[in-house]
Amino acid sequence: MRFVYSDAGRSNYFKGDADDCVIRAIAHATKKDYKEVYNHFKKMTPKGKSPRTGVHKKLYHKYLLENGFKWISFMTIGSGCTKHLRAEELPKKPFIARLSKHLTFVDNHIVYDTYDCTRNGGRCVYGIYIKDSL
């Protein structure tokens, strides 16, 4: 897969780096402005915390399902890794990949993220969020 650097619009609002992969991936996948997605999750973030330092899986899972995405799991207990972040194993359609401690957006086999998280095609994909209508 090819990698393209993208902060999904974060630099329009914040300076520096952040652990905001959930916000970035969702902004890309939904085509919503970074700040709109950020504000949605900020309302649910405990006092003193920020969505720029992570969003709980239960929160983003619910949000994505409510916004028309379907969860497709690639792993079960004891199955080991069945899909990797490589073109020949994943759809060309846009999706969000759930990886170990990370979400990333992929479209047409291009990873849009702030770093190349593919590990040269060796990164295990736990599952993907994809729209049925795509």
C-alpha positions in Angstrom: 0.0 0.0 0.0 1.1 3.5 -0.7 1.3 6.1 2.2 0.2 9.7 1.9 0.8 12.1 4.9 -2.4 13.6 6.1 -3.4 15.1 9.5 -7.1 15.3 8.2 -7.1 19.1 8.9 -5.8 19.0 12.5 -3.2 21.6 11.7 -6.0 24.1 10.9 -6.9 24.1 14.6 -4.0 22.7 16.6 -0.2 22.9 16.6 2.1 19.9 17.1 1.5 16.2 17.2 -1.3 14.3 18.9 -2.5 10.8 19.5 -5.7 11.6 17.6 -5.9 8.7 15.1 -9.6 8.2 15.8 -10.5 11.8 15.0 -8.3 11.8 11.9 -9.6 8.4 10.6 -13.2 9.4 11.2 -12.8 12.8 9.6 -11.4 11.2 6.5 -14.0 8.4 6.3 -17.0 10.7 6.9 -15.6 13.6 4.9 -16.4 15.8 8.0 -14.2 18.6 9.2 -11.6 17.6 11.8 -13.0 20.1 14.3 -16.6 18.8 13.9 -15.5 15.3 14.7 -13.2 16.5 17.5 -16.1 18.5 19.1 -18.4 15.5 19.0 -16.0 13.4 21.0 -14.9 16.2 23.2 -18.4 16.3 24.7 -17.9 12.7 25.9 -14.4 13.0 27.1 -13.8 13.0 30.8 -12.8 16.4 32.4 -9.2 17.1 32.0 -8.8 14.8 29.0 -8.9 15.4 25.3 -9.9 13.4 22.2 -6.4 14.4 20.9 -5.0 11.9 23.4 -7.4 9.0 22.4 -11.0 8.0 22.2 -12.4 4.9 23.8 -13.2 2.1 21.4 -16.9 1.9 22.7 -17.4 5.5 21.8 -16.0 5.5 18.3 -17.6 2.1 17.5 -21.0 3.4 18.4 -20.4 6.6 16.4 -19.3 4.8 13.3 -22.3 2.3 13.4 -24.7 5.2 13.9 -23.1 6.9 10.8 -23.7 4.0 8.4 -20.5 2.0 8.8 -20.5 -1.7 9.2 -17.8 -3.5 11.3 -16.2 -6.5 9.7 -13.9 -8.4 12.1 -10.9 -10.3 10.7 -9.9 -11.9 14.0 -11.4 -14.1 16.6 -9.9 -15.5 19.8 -7.2 -17.9 18.8 -7.4 -17.2 15.1 -4.2 -15.2 14.8 -3.7 -12.6 12.2 -5.8 -13.3 9.0 -5.4 -9.9 7.2 -2.6 -7.5 6.9 -2.4 -3.9 5.9 -1.6 -4.7 2.3 -3.5 -4.2 -1.0 -4.0 -7.8 -2.0 -5.8 -8.6 1.3 -8.1 -5.6 1.7 -10.8 -3.8 -0.4 -10.2 -0.9 -2.7 -13.3 0.9 -1.2 -12.6 3.5 1.5 -12.5 2.0 5.0 -11.1 2.6 8.5 -8.7 -0.1 9.6 -8.5 -1.0 13.3 -4.9 -2.0 14.2 -3.1 -2.6 17.4 -3.7 0.7 19.4 -4.4 2.6 16.2 -7.0 3.5 13.6 -6.1 4.5 10.0 -8.0 5.5 6.9 -7.5 3.7 3.6 -8.9 4.5 0.2 -8.0 2.9 -3.0 -5.2 1.1 -1.2 -3.7 4.4 -0.1 -3.1 4.9 3.6 -3.9 8.4 4.8 -2.2 9.0 8.1 0.6 11.0 9.9 3.0 8.1 9.6 3.3 4.9 7.5 1.7 2.4 9.8 1.8 -0.5 7.3 5.0 -2.0 8.7 5.8 -2.9 5.0 2.6 -4.9 4.7 3.1 -6.8 7.9 0.7 -4.9 10.2 -2.2 -7.0 11.3 -5.7 -5.6 10.7 -8.2 -6.6 13.4 -11.1 -5.5 11.3 -12.5 -2.7 9.2 -15.3 -0.2 9.3 -16.8 0.2 5.9 -19.9 1.7 4.4 -22.3 -0.7 2.7 -23.3 1.9 0.1 -19.7 2.3 -1.2 
